Amino acid sequence: MAVSLRLLSLILIVIALMLLGADAVTSLEKGGEITVRSLDTVWGILNQGVLDAFKRWIQNNAAFAASFVYSLLGLPGWSVAGVIGVILAFVFGRKLGPE
């Protein structure tokens, strides 16, 4: 279990670095104008239909949590994946045994 969570943390950190690099390249292409893709934008690029269905479901079935979910979707994509990946890496990192 710990090995699979370490692998998941590594994958999330790599995804975060890829998203951060993509934002940096896009910012350079726009002449220095800082561009940061939100989690909503990244999810929309991957599959817009699923994102729209999720937003409809949240609005209709869990309206009390809709503002919280929309706030999470507004965060930069690299920060969400990176923070979760780093936390998992610290929690499930290699344990040092007795030397």
N, C-alpha and C positions, 0 to 999 in steps of 0.2 A: 504494500500500500504506500509506504513512504517513498519507494523508488518511483512509482507512477506519479505521485504528487510532485516529486522533484522534477520529473520530466515535464509535467504540465507547467510548472513554474518557469522552466527554461523556455518552453514554447511561448508562454505569455510575454516573457521579457524580450524574446526575439521579435514577436509581433509588435510590441511597443516601440522597439528600436526602428523597425521598418516603417511604422506610421510616423515616427518623429523624423526619420530621414525623408520620407515623402513630403512632409510639411516643409522641411527645410529646402528641398529642391523646388517645390512650388513657389515658395517665397522668393527664391533666387530668380525663377522664371518671370515673376511679376515685378522685377526690378527692385527688390528689397521690401516690398509690401508684405508684412507678416501675415501668413496664412496658416490657420490652425483648423483642421477638420474635426468636427465634433463626432461623438459616437453615433449620433443620428445620421450624419452625413456618410460615415463609413458604412453603417448598416444599410443605408439607402443605396450606396454604390454596389454593395454585394447583392441585395435582393429587396427592391423597393416594395414589392407586394406583401412580403412577410412583415416588413416594418409597418406598413399601413394597417394590416390586419391586427398586429400587436397593439398599435395605438387605439384602434377601435375597440378591441377587447378590454384594454385597460379602462377606457372611458366608460364603457357600458357595464362592466362587471366589477371593477375595483376603483370606482371614482374617488374614493378616499385616498388612494395611493397615486392618483394620476399626476398630481403636481410633483411629487417626489420622483416618480419615474421620468417625467419630462425634464426635471433638473439633472438627473443622471445622464439622460440622452444628450444634454447640452454640454457635458464635460468633454474635454479633448480626448480623442480616441486613444492616443498613446498613454495618457495618464491613467485611464481605467485599467488597461491591460498591464501596464508597468507596475502600478501599485499592488495589484493583486498578485502578480508574478513575484515581486520582491518579498511580499509578506509570506507567500508560500515557500519561497526559497529560504527565508530565515527560520521559519517554523519547522520545515522538513529537511533542512540541510544536513550535511554529514555530521554525525555525532563523534566527537573525539573520545576514544576509549582511554583506559589507563595506559600510561607509557612506561 
